[in-house]
Amino acid sequence: MMALPKGLSSILARSPSDTVILSSLRTPICRSFRGQLKDAYPEELLSLVLRATLDANPNLPPESVEDVAVGVVLSELGGSKAARMAMNHVGFPNNTSLYTLNRACSSSLQTIATISAQIRVDMISVGIAAGMESMTRNYGSKAIPVDVWPELKTSEVKDARDCIMPMGLTSENVARRYKVGRREQDEFAVESHRRAARAQAQGFFDREIVPVHTRFQEVDKQGNKVGDEKEIEVTKDDGIRANATLEALAKLKPAFRGDGGSTAGNSSQVSDGAAATLVMRRGTATDLGLTSSILGKFVAATTVGCAPDEMGIGPALAIPKLLGQLGIGINDVNRWEINEAFASQAIYCVRELGLEKDWEQGKVNPDGGAIALGHPLGATGARMTATLLHGLERSGGQVGVVSMCVGTGMGMAGLFIKE
């Protein structure tokens, strides 16, 4: 078994066996149902980030990419056939294989970890870890299975029944159990939008975003077509509200419980998007003459389970486990990307991890999070990785962590180094 590096100096050291990242790209993340990518297909968005990965690495022979892993949660047949079609469509040869993977909200962080593990055991030398999701097209059941064994729905085991609890109710459980108030949640949401709007205005996302040329049909509130379908180019995330205010958010009604605090304004957006990260062994990058293109390296990831009815606490469990495995502490991390599934759970995790000062200083989600940017389930982990690595490049830090809660009661965290 390959041992994990222990201690900061070991983590920062370079070795030919490292799993390094040469590019980490994403589409704009857009609001489902009314956003600019609502008429795009998830595999269409995947094809664009896969093609952009090849274009961003022109000295990489396409045939050297041995496997592609795609995180996807909602697509028909697990997205496997459509994803393979998309990969072939944009110029990958038949010798490149592909599979899809579903670990709910952490699916494409899991693809990064899984492709990296394949590299570490010499199964492959080069792979792409990607994610795709169109919640516009595939969110009809609200991510709750409609045809499940009836005995599970009436199980005597509460945790079994709670696996299909609506995510919004898990948010309310976290807020109630850990005393996260409505005003705090709204304040957190406003700050997420403020940070994202600033980052967008300053062009911070430009290097990670792949423009999307697609179709768009405007519709009214009843879903009726307005005008003709248009060809458009999408270059920016469209869910960011630069003018978000505490007063406006305070007027929104609770979305999940009449007496609750989680609203459409302080919860993550339902979104469409795709992302892809190119991973290879450092020795392979050297052999291919690509060392100058190395953006960073993936060090390790871990998962941990928790009660399904408070799945949002996952990062507060996964992060300490990961740091403990690597022998480092909170203060060794320069930047944190913690998914904002709901303001309630994000606030709890920041508090529980002792990251309040880091949040105030802009080390946690400095460019906003899913409340402002959106949460296209299967693509979120790879999106966060792109934002992390490009953000570390701007700030000059080296150590970054991506973490998220996961539906049915889990947390996942991954650690990356910027080079």
KAKA-V217851 format. One record per pair of residues at least 12 apart in sequence whose C-alpha atoms are under 10 Angstrom apart, sorted by sequence separation. I is the first residue (numbers start at 1). J is the second residue. If there is no record, write none. Layout:
((I,J) (I,J))
This chain:
((84,96) (99,111) (115,127) (116,128) (152,164) (216,228) (217,229) (218,230) (251,263) (252,264) (253,265) (254,266) (255,267) (282,294) (303,315) (304,316) (305,317) (306,318) (338,350) (347,359) (388,400) (389,401) (401,413) (402,414) (403,415) (70,83) (84,97) (85,98) (101,114) (114,127) (115,128) (116,129) (216,229) (217,230) (250,263) (252,265) (304,317) (305,318) (388,401) (401,414) (402,415) (69,83) (70,84) (84,98) (115,129) (215,229) (216,230) (217,231) (249,263) (251,265) (252,266) (280,294) (303,317) (304,318) (350,364) (370,384) (388,402) (400,414) (401,415) (402,416) (68,83) (83,98) (84,99) (112,127) (114,129) (115,130) (215,230) (216,231) (217,232) (249,264) (250,265) (279,294) (282,297) (303,318) (304,319) (369,384) (385,400) (387,402) (400,415) (401,416) (68,84) (83,99) (84,100) (111,127) (112,128) (113,129) (214,230) (215,231) (216,232) (249,265) (250,266) (278,294) (281,297) (302,318) (303,319) (385,401) (399,415) (400,416) (401,417) (28,45) (81,98) (83,100) (111,128) (112,129) (214,231) (215,232) (216,233) (248,265) (249,266) (278,295) (279,296) (280,297) (301,318) (302,319) (304,321) (384,401) (385,402) (399,416) (400,417) (27,45) (50,68) (80,98) (81,99) (111,129) (112,130) (213,231) (214,232) (215,233) (279,297) (280,298) (301,319) (302,320) (303,321) (304,322) (369,387) (384,402) (385,403) (398,416) (399,417) (400,418) (26,45) (27,46) (68,87) (80,99) (81,100) (110,129) (111,130) (112,131) (144,163) (145,164) (213,232) (214,233) (215,234) (246,265) (279,298) (302,321) (303,322) (319,338) (336,355) (365,384) (368,387) (384,403) (398,417) (399,418) (26,46) (79,99) (80,100) (109,129) (110,130) (111,131) (144,164) (212,232) (213,233) (214,234) (301,321) (302,322) (367,387) (382,402) (384,404) (397,417) (398,418) (399,419) (27,48) (78,99) (79,100) (80,101) (108,129) (109,130) (110,131) (143,164) (144,165) (212,233) (213,234) (244,265) (301,322) (302,323) (366,387) (367,388) (381,402) (397,418) (398,419) (26,48) (27,49) (78,100) (79,101) (107,129) (108,130) (109,131) (144,166) (211,233) (212,234) (213,235) (300,322) (301,323) (316,338) (336,358) (365,387) (366,388) (381,403) (396,418) (397,419) (26,49) (77,100) (78,101) (79,102) (107,130) (108,131) (143,166) (144,167) (211,234) (212,235) (300,323) (302,325) (315,338) (330,353) (335,358) (336,359) (346,369) (365,388) (381,404) (396,419) (25,49) (26,50) (46,70) (78,102) (107,131) (108,132) (142,166) (143,167) (210,234) (211,235) (212,236) (301,325) (315,339) (330,354) (331,355) (334,358) (335,359) (367,391) (380,404) (24,49) (25,50) (27,52) (106,131) (107,132) (142,167) (209,234) (210,235) (211,236) (300,325) (301,326) (330,355) (333,358) (340,365) (366,391) (392,417) (393,418) (26,52) (66,92) (209,235) (210,236) (300,326) (336,362) (337,363) (338,364) (339,365) (365,391) (392,418) (393,419) (25,52) (26,53) (65,92) (66,93) (73,100) (209,236) (299,326) (312,339) (331,358) (335,362) (336,363) (337,364) (338,365) (343,370) (389,416) (391,418) (392,419) (24,52) (25,53) (63,91) (64,92) (65,93) (66,94) (67,95) (68,96) (69,97) (70,98) (71,99) (72,100) (73,101) (74,102) (209,237) (312,340) (330,358) (335,363) (336,364) (337,365) (340,368) (341,369) (342,370) (343,371) (388,416) (389,417) (390,418) (23,52) (24,53) (62,91) (63,92) (64,93) (66,95) (67,96) (68,97) (69,98) (70,99) (71,100) (72,101) (73,102) (98,127) (100,129) (101,130) (102,131) (206,235) (240,269) (312,341) (316,345) (334,363) (335,364) (336,365) (337,366) (339,368) (340,369) (341,370) (342,371) (377,406) (385,414) (388,417) (389,418) (23,53) (42,72) (62,92) (63,93) (65,95) (66,96) (67,97) (68,98) (69,99) (70,100) (71,101) (72,102) (73,103) (74,104) (97,127) (98,128) (100,130) (101,131) (205,235) (206,236) (239,269) (312,342) (315,345) (316,346) (319,349) (333,363) (334,364) (335,365) (336,366) (337,367) (338,368) (339,369) (340,370) (341,371) (385,415) (388,418) (389,419) (22,53) (23,54) (25,56) (61,92) (62,93) (63,94) (64,95) (65,96) (66,97) (67,98) (68,99) (69,100) (70,101) (71,102) (72,103) (73,104) (96,127) (100,131) (205,236) (239,270) (312,343) (313,344) (314,345) (315,346) (335,366) (337,368) (338,369) (339,370) (340,371) (381,412) (385,416) (24,56) (42,74) (43,75) (63,95) (64,96) (65,97) (66,98) (67,99) (68,100) (69,101) (70,102) (71,103) (72,104) (73,105) (100,132) (205,237) (239,271) (312,344) (313,345) (314,346) (316,348) (317,349) (337,369) (338,370) (339,371) (340,372) (363,395) (381,413) (23,56) (42,75) (62,95) (63,96) (71,104) (72,105) (73,106) (203,236) (238,271) (312,345) (313,346) (315,348) (316,349) (320,353) (340,373) (341,374) (381,414) (22,56) (23,57) (41,75) (62,96) (71,105) (72,106) (73,107) (311,345) (312,346) (313,347) (315,349) (316,350) (319,353) (340,374) (341,375) (22,57) (47,82) (51,86) (71,106) (72,107) (73,108) (310,345) (313,348) (314,349) (315,350) (316,351) (317,352) (339,374) (340,375) (43,79) (46,82) (47,83) (50,86) (51,87) (54,90) (71,107) (72,108) (200,236) (237,273) (312,348) (313,349) (316,352) (317,353) (339,375) (364,400) (42,79) (43,80) (46,83) (47,84) (50,87) (54,91) (70,107) (71,108) (200,237) (312,349) (315,352) (316,353) (363,400) (364,401) (365,402) (43,81) (44,82) (45,83) (46,84) (47,85) (48,86) (49,87) (50,88) (51,89) (52,90) (54,92) (69,107) (70,108) (71,109) (315,353) (316,354) (43,82) (44,83) (47,86) (48,87) (50,89) (51,90) (69,108) (71,110) (72,111) (104,143) (313,352) (42,82) (43,83) (46,86) (47,87) (50,90) (51,91) (70,110) (71,111) (197,237) (200,240) (41,82) (42,83) (43,84) (44,85) (45,86) (46,87) (47,88) (49,90) (50,91) (51,92) (69,110) (70,111) (71,112) (196,237) (201,242) (339,380) (43,85) (44,86) (47,89) (48,90) (50,92) (69,111) (70,112) (197,239) (198,240) (200,242) (339,381) (43,86) (44,87) (47,90) (68,111) (69,112) (196,239) (197,240) (42,86) (43,87) (46,90) (47,91) (196,240) (197,241) (198,242) (337,381) (44,89) (69,114) (195,240) (196,241) (197,242) (339,384) (69,115) (193,239) (194,240) (196,242) (197,243) (338,384) (68,115) (193,240) (194,241) (195,242) (197,244) (337,384) (67,115) (83,131) (192,240) (193,241) (194,242) (336,384) (337,385) (83,132) (192,241) (193,242) (194,243) (192,242) (193,243) (194,244) (337,387) (67,118) (190,241) (191,242) (193,244) (194,245) (337,388) (190,242) (192,244) (193,245) (336,388) (79,132) (190,243) (191,244) (335,388) (79,133) (190,244) (191,245) (335,389) (189,244) (190,245) (191,246) (349,404) (67,123) (189,245) (190,246) (335,391) (336,392) (349,405) (66,123) (67,124) (75,132) (189,246) (190,247) (335,392) (66,124) (67,125) (68,126) (69,127) (70,128) (71,129) (72,130) (73,131) (74,132) (75,133) (186,244) (187,245) (188,246) (190,248) (334,392) (346,404) (65,124) (66,125) (67,126) (68,127) (69,128) (70,129) (71,130) (72,131) (73,132) (74,133) (75,134) (186,245) (187,246) (190,249) (346,405) (64,124) (65,125) (66,126) (67,127) (68,128) (69,129) (70,130) (71,131) (72,132) (73,133) (74,134) (75,135) (186,246) (187,247) (189,249) (335,395) (345,405) (64,125) (65,126) (66,127) (67,128) (68,129) (69,130) (70,131) (71,132) (72,133) (73,134) (74,135) (185,246) (186,247) (212,273) (334,395) (64,126) (65,127) (66,128) (67,129) (68,130) (69,131) (70,132) (71,133) (72,134) (73,135) (75,137) (76,138) (184,246) (186,248) (187,249) (334,396) (335,397) (63,126) (64,127) (65,128) (74,137) (75,138) (183,246) (186,249) (187,250) (334,397) (335,398) (336,399) (337,400) (338,401) (339,402) (340,403) (341,404) (342,405) (74,138) (75,139) (185,249) (186,250) (210,274) (333,397) (334,398) (335,399) (336,400) (337,401) (338,402) (339,403) (340,404) (341,405) (73,138) (74,139) (185,250) (210,275) (333,398) (334,399) (335,400) (336,401) (337,402) (338,403) (339,404) (340,405) (341,406) (60,126) (73,139) (74,140) (183,249) (186,252) (209,275) (332,398) (333,399) (334,400) (335,401) (336,402) (337,403) (338,404) (339,405) (74,141) (182,249) (183,250) (208,275) (332,399) (333,400) (334,401) (335,402) (336,403) (337,404) (338,405) (339,406) (74,142) (182,250) (332,400) (333,401) (74,143) (73,143) (74,144) (268,339) (269,340) (182,254) (268,340) (269,341) (267,340) (268,341) (269,342) (192,266) (266,340) (267,341) (268,342) (53,128) (186,261) (190,265) (266,341) (267,342) (268,343) (338,413) (185,261) (186,262) (189,265) (190,266) (266,342) (267,343) (337,413) (184,261) (185,262) (186,263) (189,266) (265,342) (266,343) (267,344) (337,414) (50,128) (182,260) (183,261) (185,263) (188,266) (189,267) (264,342) (265,343) (266,344) (267,345) (323,401) (50,129) (181,260) (182,261) (186,265) (187,266) (189,268) (263,342) (267,346) (322,401) (336,415) (50,130) (181,261) (182,262) (185,265) (186,266) (262,342) (263,343) (49,130) (180,261) (181,262) (182,263) (185,266) (186,267) (262,343) (335,416) (49,131) (172,254) (184,266) (185,267) (261,343) (262,344) (319,401) (333,415) (49,132) (183,266) (261,344) (319,402) (333,416) (334,417) (46,130) (172,256) (176,260) (182,266) (319,403) (333,417) (46,131) (47,132) (171,256) (172,257) (175,260) (176,261) (318,403) (319,404) (45,131) (46,132) (168,254) (169,255) (170,256) (175,261) (318,404) (45,132) (46,133) (168,255) (169,256) (172,259) (173,260) (175,262) (298,385) (315,402) (316,403) (318,405) (43,131) (44,132) (45,133) (168,256) (169,257) (172,260) (315,403) (316,404) (317,405) (42,131) (43,132) (45,134) (167,256) (168,257) (171,260) (172,261) (314,403) (315,404) (316,405) (326,415) (42,132) (43,133) (44,134) (166,256) (171,261) (172,262) (314,404) (315,405) (322,412) (323,413) (21,112) (41,132) (42,133) (43,134) (169,260) (171,262) (313,404) (314,405) (315,406) (321,412) (322,413) (323,414) (41,133) (42,134) (168,260) (297,389) (312,404) (313,405) (314,406) (318,410) (319,411) (321,413) (322,414) (323,415) (41,134) (42,135) (168,261) (169,262) (296,389) (311,404) (312,405) (313,406) (314,407) (317,410) (318,411) (319,412) (320,413) (322,415) (19,113) (40,134) (41,135) (42,136) (168,262) (295,389) (296,390) (311,405) (312,406) (317,411) (318,412) (319,413) (21,116) (39,134) (41,136) (42,137) (168,263) (295,390) (310,405) (311,406) (312,407) (314,409) (315,410) (316,411) (317,412) (318,413) (319,414) (19,115) (20,116) (38,134) (40,136) (41,137) (42,138) (168,264) (171,267) (296,392) (311,407) (312,408) (313,409) (314,410) (315,411) (316,412) (317,413) (318,414) (319,415) (19,116) (37,134) (38,135) (39,136) (40,137) (41,138) (295,392) (296,393) (310,407) (311,408) (312,409) (313,410) (314,411) (315,412) (316,413) (18,116) (19,117) (38,136) (39,137) (295,393) (308,406) (309,407) (310,408) (311,409) (312,410) (313,411) (314,412) (315,413) (19,118) (37,136) (38,137) (168,267) (271,370) (306,405) (308,407) (309,408) (310,409) (311,410) (312,411) (314,413) (19,119) (270,370) (299,399) (301,401) (303,403) (305,405) (306,406) (308,408) (309,409) (310,410) (311,411) (18,119) (19,120) (33,134) (35,136) (268,369) (269,370) (270,371) (273,374) (275,376) (300,401) (301,402) (302,403) (303,404) (304,405) (305,406) (307,408) (308,409) (17,119) (18,120) (32,134) (33,135) (34,136) (268,370) (269,371) (271,373) (272,374) (273,375) (274,376) (296,398) (297,399) (298,400) (301,403) (303,405) (304,406) (306,408) (307,409) (308,410) (17,120) (31,134) (32,135) (33,136) (267,370) (268,371) (269,372) (270,373) (271,374) (272,375) (273,376) (274,377) (275,378) (276,379) (296,399) (303,406) (305,408) (306,409) (307,410) (24,128) (26,130) (30,134) (31,135) (32,136) (33,137) (266,370) (267,371) (268,372) (269,373) (270,374) (271,375) (272,376) (273,377) (274,378) (275,379) (305,409) (306,410) (17,122) (23,128) (24,129) (25,130) (26,131) (27,132) (31,136) (32,137) (266,371) (267,372) (268,373) (269,374) (270,375) (271,376) (272,377) (273,378) (274,379) (275,380) (276,381) (277,382) (304,409) (305,410) (306,411) (19,125) (20,126) (21,127) (24,130) (26,132) (33,139) (265,371) (266,372) (268,374) (269,375) (270,376) (271,377) (272,378) (273,379) (274,380) (275,381) (276,382) (277,383) (304,410) (305,411) (19,126) (21,128) (32,139) (264,371) (265,372) (267,374) (268,375) (269,376) (270,377) (272,379) (273,380) (275,382) (276,383) (303,410) (304,411) (305,412) (17,125) (267,375) (268,376) (271,379) (272,380) (274,382) (275,383) (277,385) (303,411) (304,412) (271,380) (274,383) (275,384) (276,385) (277,386) (302,411) (303,412) (304,413) (273,383) (275,385) (276,386) (302,412) (303,413) (275,386) (301,412) (302,413) (303,414) (301,413) (302,414) (300,413) (301,414) (302,415) (300,414) (301,415) (2,117) (299,414) (300,415) (301,416) (298,414) (299,415) (300,416) (298,415) (299,416) (2,120) (297,415) (298,416) (299,417) (2,121) (297,416) (298,417) (1,121) (296,416) (297,417) (298,418) (296,417) (297,418) (295,417) (296,418) (297,419) (295,418) (296,419) (294,418) (295,419) (294,419) (293,419) (142,270) (240,368) (244,372) (240,369) (240,370) (241,371) (242,372) (139,270) (239,370) (240,371) (241,372) (139,271) (239,371) (240,372) (241,373) (177,310) (239,372) (240,373) (136,270) (238,372) (239,373) (240,374) (135,270) (136,271) (137,272) (174,309) (175,310) (237,372) (238,373) (239,374) (134,270) (135,271) (136,272) (173,309) (174,310) (237,373) (238,374) (134,271) (135,272) (170,307) (172,309) (173,310) (174,311) (175,312) (237,374) (133,271) (134,272) (135,273) (170,308) (171,309) (172,310) (173,311) (174,312) (133,272) (134,273) (170,309) (171,310) (173,312) (174,313) (132,272) (133,273) (134,274) (169,309) (170,310) (171,311) (172,312) (132,273) (133,274) (167,308) (169,310) (170,311) (171,312) (131,273) (132,274) (133,275) (167,309) (170,312) (171,313) (131,274) (132,275) (165,308) (166,309) (167,310) (170,313) (130,274) (131,275) (132,276) (163,307) (164,308) (165,309) (167,311) (130,275) (131,276) (162,307) (163,308) (164,309) (165,310) (167,312) (129,275) (130,276) (131,277) (162,308) (163,309) (129,276) (130,277) (159,306) (160,307) (161,308) (162,309) (128,276) (129,277) (130,278) (159,307) (160,308) (161,309) (162,310) (163,311) (192,340) (128,277) (129,278) (158,307) (159,308) (160,309) (162,311) (127,277) (128,278) (129,279) (158,308) (159,309) (127,278) (128,279) (158,309) (189,340) (192,343) (126,278) (127,279) (128,280) (188,340) (126,279) (127,280) (189,342) (125,279) (126,280) (127,281) (188,342) (189,343) (125,280) (126,281) (188,343) (189,344) (124,280) (125,281) (126,282) (187,343) (188,344) (52,209) (53,210) (124,281) (125,282) (185,342) (186,343) (52,210) (125,283) (126,284) (185,343) (186,344) (188,346) (51,210) (52,211) (122,281) (125,284) (126,285) (184,343) (185,344) (188,347) (49,209) (119,279) (120,280) (125,285) (184,344) (185,345) (49,210) (119,280) (120,281) (182,343) (185,346) (48,210) (49,211) (118,280) (119,281) (181,343) (182,344) (185,347) (205,367) (48,211) (49,212) (115,278) (116,279) (180,343) (181,344) (184,347) (204,367) (48,212) (112,276) (115,279) (116,280) (180,344) (45,210) (48,213) (111,276) (112,277) (115,280) (116,281) (179,344) (180,345) (108,274) (111,277) (112,278) (113,279) (178,344) (181,347) (45,212) (108,275) (112,279) (175,342) (178,345) (180,347) (195,362) (199,366) (200,367) (44,212) (45,213) (108,276) (109,277) (174,342) (175,343) (176,344) (180,348) (198,366) (199,367) (200,368) (45,214) (108,277) (175,344) (178,347) (179,348) (196,365) (198,367) (199,368) (44,214) (171,341) (172,342) (174,344) (175,345) (178,348) (195,365) (196,366) (197,367) (198,368) (171,342) (173,344) (174,345) (195,366) (196,367) (197,368) (40,212) (170,342) (171,343) (172,344) (173,345) (174,346) (175,347) (194,366) (195,367) (196,368) (40,213) (41,214) (168,341) (171,344) (172,345) (174,347) (175,348) (192,365) (194,367) (195,368) (196,369) (40,214) (167,341) (168,342) (170,344) (171,345) (174,348) (178,352) (192,366) (193,367) (194,368) (195,369) (196,370) (209,383) (37,212) (39,214) (40,215) (167,342) (170,345) (171,346) (191,366) (192,367) (193,368) (196,371) (197,372) (208,383) (36,212) (37,213) (38,214) (39,215) (40,216) (191,367) (192,368) (193,369) (196,372) (197,373) (28,205) (37,214) (38,215) (39,216) (191,368) (192,369) (193,370) (195,372) (196,373) (208,385) (209,386) (28,206) (36,214) (37,215) (38,216) (39,217) (190,368) (191,369) (192,370) (193,371) (194,372) (208,386) (209,387) (26,205) (36,215) (37,216) (38,217) (39,218) (189,368) (192,371) (193,372) (207,386) (208,387) (25,205) (28,208) (29,209) (36,216) (37,217) (38,218) (188,368) (189,369) (191,371) (192,372) (193,373) (207,387) (25,206) (26,207) (27,208) (28,209) (35,216) (36,217) (116,297) (189,370) (190,371) (191,372) (192,373) (205,386) (208,389) (25,207) (26,208) (27,209) (28,210) (34,216) (36,218) (116,298) (189,371) (190,372) (205,387) (208,390) (24,207) (25,208) (26,209) (27,210) (28,211) (34,217) (35,218) (116,299) (117,300) (188,371) (189,372) (204,387) (207,390) (208,391) (24,208) (25,209) (26,210) (27,211) (28,212) (34,218) (116,300) (206,390) (23,208) (24,209) (25,210) (26,211) (27,212) (34,219) (113,298) (116,301) (205,390) (33,219) (34,220) (112,298) (113,299) (204,390) (205,391) (34,221) (113,300) (114,301) (204,391) (112,300) (113,301) (34,223) (112,301) (113,302) (33,223) (39,229) (204,394) (110,301) (109,301) (110,302) (110,303) (37,232) (36,232) (37,233) (36,233) (37,234) (106,303) (36,234) (36,235) (36,236) (37,237) (36,237) (37,238) (35,237) (36,238) (72,274) (35,238) (36,239) (71,274) (30,234) (34,238) (35,239) (70,274) (71,275) (29,234) (70,275) (71,276) (28,234) (29,235) (30,236) (31,237) (70,276) (27,234) (28,235) (29,236) (30,237) (31,238) (32,239) (69,276) (27,235) (28,236) (29,237) (30,238) (31,239) (68,276) (69,277) (27,236) (28,237) (29,238) (30,239) (31,240) (68,277) (27,237) (28,238) (29,239) (30,240) (68,278) (28,239) (29,240) (65,278) (65,279) (65,280) (64,280) (64,284) (57,278) (53,275) (56,278) (53,276) (49,273) (50,274) (52,276) (53,277) (54,278) (64,288) (49,274) (50,275) (51,276) (53,278) (60,285) (48,274) (49,275) (50,276) (45,272) (46,273) (47,274) (48,275) (49,276) (50,277) (61,288) (45,273) (46,274) (47,275) (48,276) (49,277) (50,278) (60,288) (44,273) (45,274) (46,275) (47,276) (59,288) (60,289) (42,272) (43,273) (44,274) (45,275) (46,276) (59,289) (60,290) (41,272) (42,273) (43,274) (59,290) (40,272) (41,273) (42,274) (38,271) (39,272) (40,273) (57,290) (106,339) (37,271) (38,272) (59,293) (105,339) (143,377) (37,272) (38,273) (35,271) (36,272) (37,273) (57,293) (105,341) (32,269) (33,270) (34,271) (35,272) (56,293) (170,407) (31,269) (32,270) (33,271) (170,408) (30,269) (31,270) (32,271) (33,272) (167,406) (170,409) (29,269) (30,270) (31,271) (32,272) (135,375) (136,376) (167,407) (29,270) (30,271) (31,272) (32,273) (135,376) (166,407) (167,408) (29,271) (30,272) (31,273) (133,375) (134,376) (135,377) (165,407) (166,408) (29,272) (30,273) (133,376) (134,377) (135,378) (164,407) (165,408) (28,272) (29,273) (132,376) (133,377) (134,378) (163,407) (164,408) (27,272) (28,273) (29,274) (131,376) (132,377) (133,378) (134,379) (163,408) (27,273) (28,274) (29,275) (131,377) (132,378) (133,379) (162,408) (163,409) (26,273) (27,274) (28,275) (131,378) (132,379) (133,380) (161,408) (162,409) (26,274) (27,275) (130,378) (131,379) (132,380) (160,408) (25,274) (26,275) (27,276) (130,379) (131,380) (159,408) (25,275) (26,276) (130,380) (131,381) (132,382) (159,409) (24,275) (25,276) (26,277) (130,381) (131,382) (132,383) (24,276) (25,277) (129,381) (130,382) (131,383) (23,276) (24,277) (25,278) (129,382) (130,383) (23,277) (24,278) (22,277) (23,278) (24,279) (21,277) (22,278) (23,279) (21,278) (22,279) (20,278) (21,279) (22,280) (20,279) (21,280) (19,279) (20,280) (21,281) (22,282) (18,279) (19,280) (20,281) (21,282) (18,280) (19,281) (20,282) (17,280) (18,281) (19,282) (20,283) (22,285) (17,281) (18,282) (19,283) (20,284) (21,285) (143,407) (16,281) (17,282) (18,283) (19,284) (20,285) (15,281) (16,282) (17,283) (18,284) (19,285) (15,282) (16,283) (17,284) (111,378) (14,282) (15,283) (16,284) (22,290) (110,378) (16,285) (22,291) (108,377) (109,378) (112,381) (16,286) (22,292) (23,293) (105,375) (107,377) (108,378) (109,379) (111,381) (112,382) (20,291) (22,293) (23,294) (24,295) (105,376) (106,377) (107,378) (108,379) (109,380) (110,381) (111,382) (21,293) (22,294) (23,295) (24,296) (105,377) (106,378) (107,379) (108,380) (109,381) (110,382) (20,293) (21,294) (22,295) (23,296) (104,377) (105,378) (106,379) (107,380) (108,381) (109,382) (112,385) (20,294) (21,295) (22,296) (103,377) (104,378) (105,379) (106,380) (107,381) (108,382) (109,383) (20,295) (21,296) (22,297) (102,377) (103,378) (104,379) (105,380) (106,381) (107,382) (108,383) (109,384) (20,296) (21,297) (102,378) (104,380) (105,381) (106,382) (108,384) (109,385) (19,296) (20,297) (21,298) (101,378) (108,385) (19,297) (20,298) (100,378) (18,297) (19,298) (20,299) (18,298) (19,299) (18,299) (19,300) (14,297) (12,297) (11,297) (11,298) (12,299) (11,299) (11,300) (109,402) (5,299) (109,403) (4,299) (5,300) (109,404) (4,300) (106,402) (106,403) (106,404) (105,404) (106,405) (107,406) (105,405) (106,406) (104,405) (105,406) (106,407) (113,414) (104,406) (105,407) (110,412) (112,414) (73,376) (74,377) (75,378) (103,406) (104,407) (109,412) (110,413) (72,376) (73,377) (74,378) (103,407) (104,408) (106,410) (109,413) (110,414) (72,377) (73,378) (103,408) (105,410) (106,411) (107,412) (109,414) (71,377) (72,378) (73,379) (104,410) (105,411) (106,412) (71,378) (72,379) (103,410) (105,412) (106,413) (70,378) (71,379) (72,380) (70,379) (71,380) (103,412) (71,381) (71,382) (70,382) (11,326) (7,323) (10,326) (11,327) (6,323) (7,324) (10,327) (11,328) (6,324) (7,325) (8,326) (6,325) (7,326) (8,327) (9,328) (5,325) (6,326) (7,327) (8,328) (4,325) (5,326) (6,327) (7,328) (8,329) (4,326) (5,327) (6,328) (7,329) (3,326) (4,327) (8,332) (7,332) (8,333) (46,379) (42,378) (42,379) (29,370) (31,373) (32,374) (29,372) (30,373) (31,374) (32,375) (29,373) (30,374) (31,375) (32,376) (28,373) (29,374) (30,375) (31,376) (28,374) (29,375) (30,376) (29,376) (29,379) (29,380) (27,379) (26,379) (26,380) (29,383) (28,383) (26,382) (27,383) (25,382) (26,383) (24,382) (25,383) (26,384) (24,383) (26,385) (24,384) (25,385) (26,386) (24,385) (25,386) (26,387) (24,386) (25,387) (23,386) (24,387) (24,388) (24,389) (25,390) (23,389) (24,390) (23,390) (21,389) (12,398) (12,399) (11,399) (8,399) (21,416) (20,416) (21,417) (20,417) (21,418) (20,418) (21,419) (20,419) (11,415) (12,416) (11,416) (12,417) (14,419) (11,417) (12,418) (12,419))
